[in-house]
Amino acid sequence: MSVSACPFAHGGATRSVEDYSLMDPAVQDDPFAFYEVLQEERPVYRMPETGFYVITRYEDVKAVVMNP
């Protein structure tokens, strides 16, 4: 898939974070635009498919690691 296939690439973030999945191959091919949206809208994101948490801000990651 090309970089432009990512639904968030090139300013395509017009829908909610819930409308997309980190399990989507198009997002996996170029996840950085989606990560940027997560940082802005949902810095701590729980993946509905797995229940895993994705933490996108350095200070938040540091807090989690320092306070298990």
Residue pairs with C-beta under 8 A, 6 or more apart in sequence:
1 25
1 26
1 29
1 30
2 29
3 9
3 29
3 30
4 10
5 26
5 29
5 30
6 12
6 26
6 27
6 29
6 30
6 31
6 33
6 34
7 13
7 15
7 19
7 20
7 24
7 26
7 27
7 34
8 20
8 27
8 33
8 34
8 36
8 37
9 30
9 33
10 33
12 33
13 33
13 37
17 37
17 38
17 41
17 42
17 45
18 48
20 27
20 34
21 27
21 47
21 48
21 49
22 28
22 31
22 34
22 47
22 49
22 54
23 47
23 49
23 50
27 34
35 56
38 45
38 54
38 56
39 56
39 57
42 56
43 55
43 56
43 57
43 60
44 53
44 54
44 55
44 56
44 60
45 53
45 54
45 55
45 56
46 52
46 53
46 54
47 53
47 54
55 61
55 64
